[in-house]
């Protein structure tokens, strides 16, 4: 027998994953403020293996426009600087022998608009994922009707699926609005 509750739980889990993915992607967008997440993708060669930057150093934000990287091993300075320069972060590191500093430049109005467009594309992609999950859930329910599920249960489940869809679309819009506000705040 088809388990409607299980089907709805699977759909909700997939919608949640789409929203979480969007939050993660937007965390990597540089919004003119120091954010340690912009360094998440950087890997450093440490004793022959590529490891995340935060595994070989302490990363902090001493003020709104600066990221400070303090390597645990002094021999890592050059490797960390090279990894940052080679990455897509686009900021030149400054070193004083103790700490590597990244100064986040103030964004121009044009760059802010580009970033909001980029964020909007990411949000639309997440919405498409949520819609696809809803469509797949509805397809499963229609198939279950052919296998013996009552039409009333199917219609109720479709309504619940639509409510889940609306909830996650609203959440995605809220995540986007928050990020756009962060980007546009000078």
TAJORA-V416312 format. One record per pair of residues at least 12 apart in sequence whose C-alpha atoms are under 10 Angstrom apart, sorted by the first residue. I is the first residue (numbers start at 1). J is the second residue. D is the distance in Angstrom with one decimal. If there is no record, write none. Layout:
BEGIN
i=I j=J d=D
i=I j=J d=D
END
This chain:
BEGIN
i=1 j=144 d=8.6
i=1 j=147 d=8.2
i=1 j=148 d=7.8
i=1 j=149 d=7.8
i=2 j=140 d=9.4
i=2 j=141 d=8.6
i=2 j=143 d=9.7
i=2 j=144 d=6.3
i=2 j=145 d=9.0
i=2 j=147 d=8.1
i=2 j=148 d=8.2
i=2 j=149 d=6.9
i=3 j=141 d=9.7
i=3 j=144 d=9.1
i=3 j=149 d=9.2
i=4 j=137 d=9.8
i=4 j=140 d=9.5
i=4 j=141 d=7.7
i=4 j=144 d=9.0
i=4 j=149 d=9.0
i=4 j=153 d=8.1
i=4 j=154 d=8.0
i=4 j=156 d=9.7
i=4 j=157 d=6.8
i=4 j=158 d=9.8
i=5 j=157 d=8.3
i=5 j=160 d=10.0
i=7 j=137 d=6.9
i=7 j=138 d=9.6
i=7 j=140 d=8.0
i=7 j=141 d=8.3
i=7 j=157 d=9.0
i=7 j=161 d=9.5
i=8 j=134 d=9.4
i=8 j=137 d=7.4
i=8 j=138 d=9.8
i=8 j=141 d=9.8
i=8 j=157 d=7.5
i=8 j=158 d=9.1
i=8 j=160 d=7.8
i=8 j=161 d=6.6
i=8 j=164 d=8.6
i=9 j=161 d=9.6
i=9 j=164 d=9.9
i=10 j=133 d=9.1
i=10 j=137 d=8.7
i=11 j=130 d=8.7
i=11 j=132 d=9.8
i=11 j=133 d=6.0
i=11 j=134 d=6.9
i=11 j=135 d=9.8
i=11 j=136 d=8.4
i=11 j=137 d=6.5
i=11 j=138 d=9.9
i=11 j=161 d=7.8
i=11 j=164 d=8.4
i=11 j=165 d=9.1
i=12 j=130 d=9.1
i=12 j=133 d=8.5
i=12 j=134 d=9.1
i=12 j=137 d=9.9
i=12 j=161 d=8.3
i=12 j=164 d=6.7
i=12 j=165 d=8.3
i=12 j=167 d=9.9
i=12 j=168 d=8.7
i=13 j=133 d=9.7
i=14 j=129 d=8.5
i=14 j=130 d=7.6
i=14 j=132 d=9.9
i=14 j=133 d=6.9
i=14 j=134 d=9.6
i=15 j=126 d=8.6
i=15 j=127 d=8.9
i=15 j=129 d=7.4
i=15 j=130 d=5.2
i=15 j=131 d=8.7
i=15 j=132 d=9.3
i=15 j=133 d=6.9
i=15 j=134 d=8.6
i=15 j=164 d=8.2
i=15 j=165 d=7.7
i=15 j=167 d=9.6
i=15 j=168 d=6.6
i=15 j=169 d=9.1
i=16 j=130 d=8.6
i=16 j=164 d=9.8
i=16 j=168 d=7.3
i=16 j=171 d=9.6
i=16 j=172 d=10.0
i=17 j=126 d=9.3
i=17 j=129 d=9.4
i=17 j=130 d=9.3
i=18 j=123 d=9.4
i=18 j=125 d=8.8
i=18 j=126 d=5.4
i=18 j=127 d=7.9
i=18 j=128 d=9.2
i=18 j=129 d=6.4
i=18 j=130 d=6.7
i=18 j=133 d=9.7
i=18 j=168 d=8.8
i=18 j=172 d=8.8
i=19 j=123 d=8.7
i=19 j=126 d=6.6
i=19 j=127 d=8.5
i=19 j=129 d=9.3
i=19 j=130 d=8.5
i=19 j=168 d=7.2
i=19 j=169 d=8.7
i=19 j=171 d=7.4
i=19 j=172 d=6.1
i=19 j=173 d=9.9
i=19 j=175 d=8.4
i=20 j=126 d=9.3
i=20 j=172 d=9.3
i=20 j=175 d=9.8
i=21 j=122 d=9.4
i=21 j=123 d=9.8
i=21 j=126 d=7.8
i=22 j=119 d=8.9
i=22 j=122 d=6.6
i=22 j=123 d=6.5
i=22 j=124 d=9.6
i=22 j=125 d=8.6
i=22 j=126 d=6.4
i=22 j=127 d=9.6
i=22 j=172 d=7.7
i=22 j=175 d=8.1
i=22 j=176 d=8.7
i=23 j=122 d=9.6
i=23 j=123 d=9.2
i=23 j=126 d=9.9
i=23 j=172 d=8.6
i=23 j=175 d=6.9
i=23 j=176 d=8.6
i=23 j=179 d=9.2
i=24 j=37 d=9.0
i=25 j=37 d=9.8
i=25 j=38 d=10.0
i=25 j=119 d=8.6
i=25 j=122 d=7.6
i=25 j=123 d=9.5
i=26 j=38 d=9.8
i=26 j=115 d=9.9
i=26 j=118 d=9.2
i=26 j=119 d=6.6
i=26 j=120 d=9.9
i=26 j=122 d=7.9
i=26 j=123 d=8.9
i=26 j=175 d=8.7
i=26 j=176 d=8.3
i=26 j=179 d=7.1
i=26 j=180 d=9.8
i=27 j=40 d=9.8
i=27 j=179 d=8.6
i=28 j=40 d=7.8
i=28 j=41 d=8.9
i=28 j=89 d=9.6
i=29 j=89 d=9.7
i=29 j=115 d=7.5
i=29 j=116 d=9.6
i=29 j=118 d=8.8
i=29 j=119 d=8.0
i=29 j=179 d=9.0
i=29 j=183 d=9.1
i=30 j=89 d=8.5
i=30 j=104 d=8.6
i=30 j=105 d=10.0
i=30 j=107 d=9.3
i=30 j=112 d=9.8
i=30 j=115 d=8.3
i=30 j=182 d=10.0
i=30 j=183 d=8.2
i=31 j=104 d=9.2
i=31 j=105 d=9.8
i=31 j=106 d=9.0
i=31 j=107 d=7.6
i=31 j=111 d=9.6
i=31 j=112 d=7.7
i=31 j=115 d=7.8
i=31 j=116 d=9.4
i=31 j=179 d=8.3
i=31 j=180 d=8.8
i=31 j=181 d=9.7
i=31 j=182 d=6.6
i=31 j=183 d=4.8
i=31 j=184 d=8.2
i=31 j=185 d=8.9
i=31 j=186 d=9.7
i=32 j=64 d=8.7
i=32 j=65 d=7.4
i=32 j=103 d=10.0
i=32 j=104 d=6.3
i=32 j=105 d=6.5
i=32 j=106 d=5.5
i=32 j=107 d=5.6
i=32 j=108 d=9.3
i=32 j=111 d=9.8
i=32 j=112 d=8.7
i=32 j=182 d=8.6
i=32 j=183 d=6.9
i=32 j=184 d=9.1
i=32 j=185 d=8.9
i=32 j=186 d=8.2
i=33 j=61 d=9.6
i=33 j=63 d=9.0
i=33 j=64 d=5.6
i=33 j=65 d=5.5
i=33 j=66 d=8.0
i=33 j=67 d=9.4
i=33 j=103 d=9.5
i=33 j=104 d=6.6
i=33 j=105 d=8.4
i=33 j=106 d=8.2
i=33 j=107 d=9.3
i=33 j=182 d=8.7
i=33 j=183 d=8.6
i=33 j=185 d=9.9
i=33 j=186 d=9.6
i=34 j=60 d=9.1
i=34 j=61 d=6.3
i=34 j=62 d=8.9
i=34 j=63 d=7.5
i=34 j=64 d=5.4
i=34 j=65 d=5.0
i=34 j=66 d=5.5
i=34 j=67 d=5.9
i=34 j=68 d=9.6
i=34 j=102 d=8.6
i=34 j=103 d=8.0
i=34 j=104 d=6.2
i=34 j=105 d=9.4
i=35 j=59 d=9.9
i=35 j=60 d=8.8
i=35 j=61 d=7.2
i=35 j=64 d=8.5
i=35 j=65 d=8.8
i=35 j=66 d=8.6
i=35 j=67 d=7.3
i=35 j=104 d=9.2
i=36 j=54 d=9.4
i=36 j=59 d=6.8
i=36 j=60 d=6.9
i=36 j=61 d=7.2
i=36 j=66 d=9.7
i=36 j=67 d=6.9
i=36 j=68 d=9.1
i=36 j=69 d=9.6
i=37 j=59 d=9.9
i=38 j=67 d=10.0
i=38 j=88 d=9.4
i=38 j=89 d=6.9
i=39 j=52 d=8.8
i=39 j=53 d=7.3
i=39 j=54 d=8.4
i=39 j=59 d=9.1
i=39 j=67 d=9.6
i=39 j=84 d=8.1
i=39 j=87 d=8.9
i=39 j=88 d=9.4
i=39 j=89 d=7.3
i=40 j=52 d=7.1
i=40 j=53 d=7.3
i=40 j=54 d=7.8
i=41 j=53 d=8.2
i=41 j=84 d=10.0
i=41 j=87 d=8.3
i=41 j=88 d=9.1
i=41 j=89 d=9.3
i=42 j=54 d=8.9
i=42 j=80 d=8.9
i=42 j=83 d=6.6
i=42 j=84 d=6.9
i=42 j=86 d=9.1
i=42 j=87 d=6.6
i=42 j=88 d=8.8
i=42 j=89 d=8.8
i=43 j=55 d=9.3
i=43 j=56 d=9.7
i=43 j=79 d=9.8
i=43 j=80 d=8.5
i=43 j=83 d=6.8
i=43 j=84 d=8.8
i=43 j=87 d=9.0
i=44 j=56 d=8.1
i=44 j=76 d=8.6
i=44 j=79 d=6.5
i=44 j=80 d=6.1
i=44 j=81 d=9.4
i=44 j=82 d=8.7
i=44 j=83 d=6.1
i=44 j=84 d=8.9
i=45 j=76 d=8.7
i=45 j=79 d=6.9
i=45 j=80 d=8.4
i=45 j=83 d=8.5
i=46 j=73 d=9.9
i=46 j=75 d=9.7
i=46 j=76 d=7.6
i=46 j=79 d=8.3
i=46 j=80 d=9.5
i=47 j=76 d=9.7
i=53 j=69 d=9.0
i=53 j=71 d=9.0
i=53 j=80 d=7.4
i=53 j=83 d=8.8
i=53 j=84 d=9.3
i=54 j=69 d=8.8
i=54 j=70 d=9.7
i=54 j=71 d=9.0
i=55 j=71 d=9.3
i=55 j=72 d=9.2
i=56 j=69 d=9.6
i=56 j=70 d=8.7
i=56 j=71 d=6.0
i=56 j=72 d=6.0
i=56 j=73 d=7.4
i=56 j=76 d=7.9
i=56 j=80 d=8.9
i=57 j=69 d=6.3
i=57 j=70 d=5.3
i=57 j=71 d=4.0
i=57 j=72 d=5.2
i=57 j=73 d=7.9
i=57 j=74 d=10.0
i=57 j=76 d=8.8
i=57 j=77 d=9.7
i=57 j=80 d=9.1
i=57 j=99 d=9.9
i=58 j=70 d=5.1
i=58 j=71 d=6.3
i=58 j=72 d=7.3
i=58 j=99 d=9.7
i=59 j=71 d=8.6
i=59 j=99 d=9.8
i=59 j=100 d=9.5
i=59 j=101 d=9.8
i=60 j=101 d=9.8
i=61 j=101 d=9.5
i=61 j=102 d=9.6
i=62 j=101 d=9.9
i=63 j=103 d=9.8
i=64 j=103 d=9.4
i=64 j=104 d=8.5
i=65 j=102 d=8.3
i=65 j=103 d=5.8
i=65 j=104 d=5.0
i=65 j=105 d=7.3
i=65 j=106 d=8.3
i=66 j=101 d=6.7
i=66 j=102 d=5.6
i=66 j=103 d=4.7
i=66 j=104 d=5.9
i=66 j=105 d=9.2
i=67 j=93 d=9.6
i=67 j=99 d=9.9
i=67 j=100 d=8.3
i=67 j=101 d=5.8
i=67 j=102 d=5.1
i=67 j=103 d=6.6
i=67 j=104 d=7.8
i=68 j=93 d=9.7
i=68 j=94 d=9.7
i=68 j=95 d=9.7
i=68 j=99 d=6.4
i=68 j=100 d=5.8
i=68 j=101 d=4.7
i=68 j=102 d=6.5
i=68 j=103 d=8.9
i=69 j=81 d=9.9
i=69 j=93 d=9.6
i=69 j=95 d=9.3
i=69 j=98 d=9.0
i=69 j=99 d=5.7
i=69 j=100 d=5.0
i=69 j=101 d=6.3
i=69 j=102 d=8.2
i=70 j=95 d=9.9
i=70 j=97 d=9.5
i=70 j=98 d=6.7
i=70 j=99 d=4.8
i=70 j=100 d=6.4
i=70 j=101 d=8.8
i=71 j=97 d=10.0
i=71 j=98 d=8.1
i=71 j=99 d=7.3
i=71 j=100 d=8.2
i=72 j=98 d=10.0
i=74 j=97 d=8.2
i=74 j=98 d=8.1
i=74 j=99 d=9.8
i=77 j=95 d=8.3
i=77 j=97 d=7.8
i=77 j=98 d=8.8
i=77 j=99 d=8.6
i=77 j=100 d=7.8
i=78 j=95 d=9.5
i=78 j=100 d=10.0
i=80 j=93 d=9.2
i=80 j=100 d=8.6
i=81 j=93 d=6.3
i=81 j=94 d=8.4
i=81 j=95 d=8.3
i=81 j=100 d=7.7
i=81 j=101 d=9.8
i=84 j=102 d=9.4
i=89 j=102 d=10.0
i=90 j=104 d=9.6
i=91 j=103 d=7.3
i=91 j=104 d=7.2
i=91 j=105 d=8.3
i=92 j=104 d=9.5
i=106 j=186 d=8.2
i=107 j=183 d=8.7
i=107 j=184 d=9.1
i=107 j=185 d=10.0
i=107 j=186 d=8.2
i=108 j=184 d=9.9
i=108 j=186 d=9.4
i=109 j=183 d=9.8
i=109 j=184 d=8.2
i=109 j=186 d=9.2
i=111 j=183 d=9.5
i=111 j=184 d=9.9
i=112 j=180 d=8.8
i=112 j=182 d=9.9
i=112 j=183 d=6.1
i=112 j=184 d=6.2
i=112 j=185 d=9.3
i=112 j=186 d=9.6
i=113 j=180 d=9.2
i=113 j=183 d=8.6
i=113 j=184 d=8.0
i=115 j=179 d=9.7
i=115 j=180 d=8.3
i=115 j=183 d=7.4
i=115 j=184 d=9.3
i=116 j=176 d=8.7
i=116 j=177 d=9.5
i=116 j=179 d=8.1
i=116 j=180 d=5.8
i=116 j=181 d=9.2
i=116 j=182 d=9.8
i=116 j=183 d=7.1
i=116 j=184 d=8.2
i=117 j=180 d=9.2
i=119 j=175 d=9.9
i=119 j=176 d=6.9
i=119 j=177 d=9.6
i=119 j=179 d=7.8
i=119 j=180 d=7.6
i=119 j=183 d=9.8
i=120 j=173 d=9.3
i=120 j=176 d=6.9
i=120 j=177 d=9.3
i=120 j=179 d=9.7
i=120 j=180 d=8.7
i=121 j=176 d=10.0
i=122 j=172 d=9.9
i=122 j=176 d=8.9
i=123 j=169 d=9.3
i=123 j=172 d=6.5
i=123 j=173 d=7.4
i=123 j=175 d=8.4
i=123 j=176 d=6.5
i=123 j=177 d=10.0
i=124 j=169 d=9.6
i=124 j=172 d=8.7
i=124 j=173 d=9.3
i=124 j=176 d=9.7
i=126 j=168 d=9.5
i=126 j=169 d=8.6
i=126 j=172 d=7.4
i=127 j=165 d=9.1
i=127 j=168 d=8.1
i=127 j=169 d=6.1
i=127 j=170 d=9.5
i=127 j=171 d=9.9
i=127 j=172 d=7.2
i=127 j=173 d=8.9
i=128 j=169 d=9.5
i=130 j=164 d=9.3
i=130 j=165 d=6.5
i=130 j=166 d=9.3
i=130 j=168 d=7.3
i=130 j=169 d=7.4
i=130 j=172 d=9.7
i=131 j=162 d=9.5
i=131 j=165 d=7.0
i=131 j=166 d=9.6
i=131 j=168 d=9.7
i=131 j=169 d=8.8
i=132 j=165 d=9.9
i=133 j=161 d=9.4
i=133 j=165 d=8.5
i=134 j=158 d=8.7
i=134 j=161 d=6.4
i=134 j=162 d=7.2
i=134 j=164 d=8.5
i=134 j=165 d=6.6
i=135 j=158 d=9.9
i=135 j=161 d=9.3
i=135 j=162 d=9.8
i=135 j=165 d=10.0
i=137 j=157 d=9.2
i=137 j=158 d=8.1
i=137 j=161 d=7.5
i=137 j=162 d=10.0
i=138 j=154 d=8.6
i=138 j=155 d=9.5
i=138 j=157 d=8.5
i=138 j=158 d=6.4
i=138 j=159 d=9.9
i=138 j=161 d=7.9
i=138 j=162 d=9.4
i=139 j=158 d=9.9
i=140 j=154 d=9.7
i=141 j=153 d=9.1
i=141 j=154 d=5.9
i=141 j=155 d=8.8
i=141 j=157 d=7.8
i=141 j=158 d=7.7
i=142 j=154 d=7.2
i=142 j=155 d=9.4
i=142 j=158 d=9.5
END
